[in-house]
Amino acid sequence: MSGGFRSRAQGRREQPREQPRGQQSGQQSASNAPKSQRRYSVKGRPASIGDAPREAAFEVVLRVGRDGAFANLTLPGLLKERRIKGRDAAFATELTYGTLRSLGVLDAVIAENSSRPLDQIAPEVLAALRLGAYQLLYTRVEDHAAVDTSVRLVEAAGQERAKGFANGVLRSISRTPAEAWIERLAPPTELGALAFRHAHPEWIAASFAAALGERAEAELEAALEADSARPIVHLVARPGEITAEELALTTGGEEGAYSPYAVYLQEGDPGQLQEVRDGLAGVQDEGSQLIARALAEVPVEADQGRWLDLCAGPGGKAALLGSLAAIDGATVDAVEVAPHRAELIRGAVRDLPVRVKVADGRDPGFPEASFDRVLVDAPCSGLGALRRRPEARWVKREGDIAELNQLQAELLDSAVRLARPGGVVVYSTCSPDVRETRGIVDKQKALGGVEELDAREYVGAMADVGAGPSVQMWPHRHGTDAMFFAVLRKLPAS
């Protein structure tokens, strides 16, 4: 129920809880309390409260808030390590991701009921308060269960002296209906109130509204709502290895609506699929698949089969391009500035005709006019994939976009220099922000030497992708991340 506040008229139920299994291993949670007050197990994590799902959610929320950890990387490993499965794993996931998606709202409600500022609350106590407040405001968990388990988490983490404080804050929150908290704490502007209701910073809602243009009034709420929904897994069937039809049959998935390689997987761990382990398939958003395919599909006269992925890490598009290149007899040079991400690319492309080079895409060391096809999947704000990293919306800052814009413009300019006359450049971002999309493309066009082609011709049956000639995808329209791409052809020198 992370999409909106719960109704007090709804029946609520307590979720199943796992019985204690003895002490389990895990990463130690630091505490500001003296050692004499800490109640850590011998394995180095807070003492068990006999509730494995909540303990896992608490530890991830704590690590994210205190250490800057990524929830989508931390939680799966923790569930596997502690053997939390089935309904308990689903409950832990809902608590973790829901709490982190709603941080801005939860913190506002907690601050309204706290006798001390949030930055003066111990990290362990704040993590427990956030989990408790999320259950009170967004789920059907009974109030007494949400409060009691959160207070016990505070105690188990060695913050016994804060038990009364945590209990008081959460009981105060529980006495007011969720909708009343929204009305009381929402910003005064219409846009701010809408963003707050859907747990987004106002600047991100404004960014989405600008990208939606004249349709913002009709679609902005749907866009924000879809941005908080957990996405299903999209698999990519590697061309030349397995078809989407075969992959759907063997995995129990459903063939994608737009990419000929896409398969939708409603549940399960894709990493455990034999097809993924064998390299026949991978995990890749359908929108990302369409962008890589577009690079290979745009007609190029006298194509000599030299393709370039200028910002290739972590390797999803490079792997799909490599599969297509193998069919076409082409080769792909994949450039990545970070050595550890270059290693990820090497693991993804395996025996494909892809050469990985560690270099800065702005000056990768290739001669100018060397490539027939160049992909610039530029580093960006990632606003189009917020649903995959629940805490990201509260971490990102609008001020970062200006610095990214300079990098994006320099990378696109490098790509144009590296493309041969008559060759094509595909510029893409996982962001709908117009400063990162049309702003960069239009700046490059103003320099001359390129013409823009109609990218809408390369997304198959996908419709409603904007006025063109570029393509803007949206979760609420297409079920993909909010990806953008434009296609440029380099003109002969005059």
Secondary structure, 3 states (H helix, E strand, C coil): CCCCCCCCCCCCCCCCCCCCCCCCCCCCCCCCCCHHHCCECCCCCECCCCCHHHHHHHHHHHHHHHHCCCHHHHHHHHHHHCCCCHHHHHHHHHHHHHHHHCHHHHHHHHHHHCCCCHHHCCHHHHHHHHHHHHHHHHCCCCHHHHHHHHHHHHHHCCCHHHHHHHHHHHHHHHCCCHHHHHHHHCCCCHHHHHHHHCCCCHHHHHHHHHHHHHHHHHHHHHHHHHHCCCCCEEEEECCCCCCHHHHHHHHCCEECCCCCCEEEECCCCHHHCHHHHCCCEEECCHHHHHHHHHHHHCCCCCCCCEEEECCCCCCHHHHHHHHHHHHHCCEEEEEECCHHHHHHHHHHHCCCCEEEEECCCCCCCCCCCCEEEEEEECCCCCHHHHHHCCCHHHHCCCCHHHHHHHHHHHHHHHHHHHEEEEEEEEEEECCCCCCCCHHHHHHHHHCCCEEEECHHHHCCCCCCCCCCCCEECCHHHHCCCCCEEEEEEECCCC
